Amino acid sequence: MRIEIRKSISIELDMLFFITLPVIFAAGYTAQYVLTFFAAFIHEAAHMATARVLGEKTTLLRILPVGLNAEIEDRVCNKYGRIAIYCSGPAINMVMAVVLTIVNTYYLYSSDNMRFFILMNVYLGAFNLLPVLPLDGGKILREILWDRVGIYTTGALLRRISTLLALLIVIVGVIQLYATTYNFSLLIIGLYVFFAMKPGEGEVGLLNVKNVVYRRSRLMKKGIYPARDLVVMKWVHMSELIKNLDFDRFHIVHVLDEDLRLLKTFTEQELIDGMLKNEVDITFEEFIRLQK
């Protein structure tokens, strides 16, 4: 269920939320659930506040059974701005844990709920730093790798890392379950990582297309933008170009013949316009012929 509260932001409510509440209440974990939800709220609020400071907008806020999830645009800020947004959530959880530990130690009597809230902030901050999409750690690693190896290689590396990490957590979770006979928290985390990988795969596939579109608005706003030259042979299909575009560079593409002589030079925007107007799977040689 989605509700538009402002022209620029909507709230999406997961219907499982209404199923989770009575189950939690019946099981007697209401206080722990409220504290967990509040820790998640602080986490997402930090993302949204940092994005706002950097000039980005929150377009969608999802209310899930396990907390909140904010969908933030990244039209304006650069790589370091995006990393700051992703780091802000785990960072505020860790800061909260440290501050509350000091307060709890020196100013208040210790309580089970306070200890639980402190640990929940630590767990939430650490869990979100796992290098798995769509978690914050996966997004941070993605930003670091994009400029070095490209978006598609980054996606493949993240999937391998996520798979190995999930398998390790599941194995340790099974050992934990066998040793304690009741604690299956790590097993649930490992399975969650497997499920979290699925939207991450699709996200990597679409992000380069989205940022090709956003690059135009960034370039028009800044007036100056970093560029990269690409050289392609005339028989290469234009669909291959998308796989080789850098995340945060404008591209100039030089097309060569079999003698390595220059046939034509295109800007990124000319090629994008050409792919929209013609078939994406045509070769550069065919595209040049269509320009005549």
KARA-V476202 format. One record per residue. N is the residue number from 1. PHI is phi in degrees with one decimal (none if undefined). OMEGA is omega in whole degrees, -180 to 180 (none if undefined). BURIAL is + if it has 24 or more other C-alpha atoms within 12 Angstrom, else -. Layout:
((N,PHI,OMEGA,BURIAL) (N,PHI,OMEGA,BURIAL))
//
This chain:
((1,none,-177,-) (2,-118.7,179,-) (3,-124.5,178,-) (4,-93.6,-177,-) (5,-93.1,174,-) (6,-140.7,-178,-) (7,-62.0,-174,-) (8,-102.5,-177,-) (9,-141.6,178,-) (10,-124.2,175,-) (11,-115.6,179,+) (12,-113.1,-177,+) (13,-106.5,177,-) (14,-72.8,-176,-) (15,-65.4,176,-) (16,-64.8,178,-) (17,-59.3,-179,-) (18,-73.5,176,-) (19,-81.7,-178,-) (20,-66.9,-175,-) (21,-56.8,180,+) (22,-65.4,178,-) (23,-65.4,179,-) (24,-63.3,-180,-) (25,-63.2,-179,-) (26,-65.9,-179,-) (27,-80.4,177,-) (28,83.0,-179,-) (29,-112.7,-175,-) (30,-60.6,-178,-) (31,-62.0,180,-) (32,-64.8,-180,+) (33,-67.6,179,+) (34,-62.2,180,-) (35,-66.6,178,+) (36,-64.3,180,+) (37,-63.7,180,+) (38,-67.5,177,+) (39,-62.8,177,+) (40,-67.1,178,+) (41,-63.2,179,+) (42,-60.6,-180,+) (43,-58.2,-178,+) (44,-70.1,178,+) (45,-61.7,178,+) (46,-65.9,176,+) (47,-58.1,-176,+) (48,-66.3,-180,+) (49,-67.1,179,+) (50,-63.6,178,+) (51,-61.0,-180,+) (52,-62.6,178,-) (53,-60.0,-178,-) (54,-86.8,175,+) (55,90.2,178,-) (56,-95.8,-177,+) (57,-115.5,170,+) (58,-90.8,-176,+) (59,-97.2,-176,+) (60,-148.0,176,+) (61,-121.3,-180,+) (62,-95.2,174,+) (63,-103.0,-176,+) (64,-107.7,178,+) (65,-59.4,-177,+) (66,-102.2,179,+) (67,144.3,-177,+) (68,-117.7,175,+) (69,-145.1,-178,+) (70,-101.5,175,+) (71,-101.5,-172,+) (72,-116.5,175,+) (73,-72.6,176,+) (74,-132.9,-178,+) (75,-78.6,-167,+) (76,-104.0,-169,+) (77,-74.5,-180,+) (78,-87.4,-177,+) (79,-56.8,-177,+) (80,-69.8,175,-) (81,-66.0,179,+) (82,-64.5,177,+) (83,-62.3,178,+) (84,-62.0,178,+) (85,-62.9,-178,+) (86,-67.7,-179,+) (87,-75.5,-172,+) (88,-63.5,-180,+) (89,-64.1,176,+) (90,-58.2,-178,+) (91,-64.1,-179,+) (92,-66.9,177,+) (93,-64.6,180,+) (94,-68.2,178,+) (95,-63.9,178,-) (96,-58.9,-180,+) (97,-62.8,-180,+) (98,-66.8,-179,-) (99,-61.6,-179,-) (100,-68.7,176,+) (101,-64.5,178,+) (102,-64.8,180,-) (103,-62.8,-178,-) (104,-66.0,-177,-) (105,-77.4,-170,-) (106,-107.5,-173,-) (107,-123.8,-178,-) (108,-128.7,169,-) (109,-72.2,-179,-) (110,-65.9,177,-) (111,-135.8,180,-) (112,-63.0,-179,-) (113,-66.0,178,-) (114,-65.6,178,+) (115,-62.0,179,+) (116,-62.2,-178,+) (117,-65.8,177,+) (118,-63.0,180,+) (119,-64.1,180,+) (120,-63.9,176,+) (121,-64.5,178,+) (122,-63.8,-179,+) (123,-62.8,-178,+) (124,-65.4,179,+) (125,-64.9,-179,+) (126,-68.1,-179,+) (127,-61.6,-179,+) (128,-72.2,176,+) (129,-89.6,175,+) (130,-61.4,-177,+) (131,-76.9,-177,+) (132,-131.2,172,+) (133,-76.9,12,+) (134,-100.5,178,+) (135,-71.4,-177,+) (136,-60.1,-180,+) (137,-61.5,177,+) (138,-65.5,180,+) (139,-68.6,178,+) (140,-65.2,179,+) (141,-63.5,178,+) (142,-60.1,180,+) (143,-63.6,-179,+) (144,-68.4,-175,-) (145,-83.3,-174,+) (146,-50.2,-177,+) (147,-67.5,-175,-) (148,-88.6,-172,-) (149,-123.9,-180,-) (150,91.5,-171,+) (151,-72.0,-176,+) (152,-74.0,175,+) (153,-64.7,176,-) (154,-60.4,179,+) (155,-59.5,180,+) (156,-64.9,179,+) (157,-63.7,180,+) (158,-64.6,178,+) (159,-64.9,178,+) (160,-66.0,179,-) (161,-60.6,-179,+) (162,-62.8,-179,+) (163,-64.6,180,+) (164,-63.8,180,-) (165,-64.9,-180,+) (166,-63.4,179,+) (167,-62.4,179,-) (168,-62.9,-179,-) (169,-65.3,179,+) (170,-63.9,179,+) (171,-61.4,178,-) (172,-63.9,178,-) (173,-64.2,178,+) (174,-64.9,177,+) (175,-62.9,178,-) (176,-61.5,-180,-) (177,-63.7,179,-) (178,-67.5,-176,-) (179,-75.5,-175,-) (180,-103.9,179,-) (181,66.9,180,-) (182,-146.2,-176,-) (183,-91.7,-180,-) (184,-117.4,-176,-) (185,-64.0,-179,-) (186,-66.6,178,+) (187,-62.8,178,+) (188,-64.6,179,-) (189,-62.4,179,+) (190,-60.4,178,+) (191,-66.3,178,+) (192,-62.0,180,+) (193,-60.8,177,+) (194,-60.5,-180,+) (195,-68.1,-179,-) (196,-67.1,-180,+) (197,-65.7,-173,+) (198,-62.7,177,-) (199,-65.9,179,-) (200,-64.4,179,+) (201,-62.6,179,+) (202,-65.9,-179,-) (203,-63.0,-180,+) (204,-63.1,-179,+) (205,-64.9,-175,-) (206,-96.2,-172,-) (207,-63.1,-179,+) (208,-65.8,178,+) (209,-63.5,-180,+) (210,-61.1,-176,-) (211,-78.5,170,+) (212,-61.4,178,+) (213,-68.0,-178,+) (214,-69.0,-177,+) (215,-58.5,-180,+) (216,-59.5,-179,+) (217,-68.4,177,-) (218,-65.6,-180,-) (219,-64.0,-180,+) (220,-64.8,-179,-) (221,-76.3,-176,-) (222,-83.6,-176,-) (223,85.2,178,-) (224,-129.6,-175,-) (225,-150.2,179,-) (226,-64.5,-177,-) (227,-128.1,178,-) (228,-141.0,176,-) (229,-91.6,175,-) (230,-122.8,176,-) (231,-114.8,180,+) (232,-129.6,174,+) (233,-81.8,-171,+) (234,-65.4,-179,+) (235,-88.0,179,-) (236,-70.0,178,+) (237,-77.0,-177,-) (238,-64.9,178,+) (239,-62.6,179,+) (240,-70.1,-178,-) (241,-61.5,-178,+) (242,-56.1,-177,+) (243,-69.7,-175,+) (244,-109.2,178,+) (245,-80.4,174,+) (246,-74.3,-177,+) (247,-67.7,-170,+) (248,-127.2,177,+) (249,-136.7,170,+) (250,-90.6,-170,+) (251,-113.5,170,+) (252,-114.0,-173,+) (253,-113.9,179,+) (254,-106.7,-178,+) (255,-99.8,-178,+) (256,-114.4,174,-) (257,-92.3,-176,-) (258,-68.3,177,-) (259,-94.5,-180,-) (260,62.1,175,-) (261,-98.7,-177,-) (262,-71.4,177,-) (263,-95.9,-174,+) (264,-165.0,174,+) (265,-119.8,-179,+) (266,-123.5,167,+) (267,-83.9,178,-) (268,-56.2,-177,+) (269,-66.2,177,-) (270,-61.0,-180,+) (271,-72.4,177,+) (272,-62.8,177,+) (273,-61.0,179,-) (274,-66.2,179,+) (275,-69.6,177,+) (276,-73.1,-177,-) (277,-82.7,-177,-) (278,-115.1,176,-) (279,-71.6,-179,-) (280,-67.8,-171,-) (281,-89.1,177,-) (282,-74.5,178,+) (283,-81.8,177,+) (284,-65.7,178,+) (285,-62.0,178,+) (286,-65.3,180,+) (287,-65.5,178,+) (288,-62.4,-180,+) (289,-63.4,-180,-) (290,-70.3,-179,-) (291,-76.5,-176,-) (292,-81.9,none,-))
//
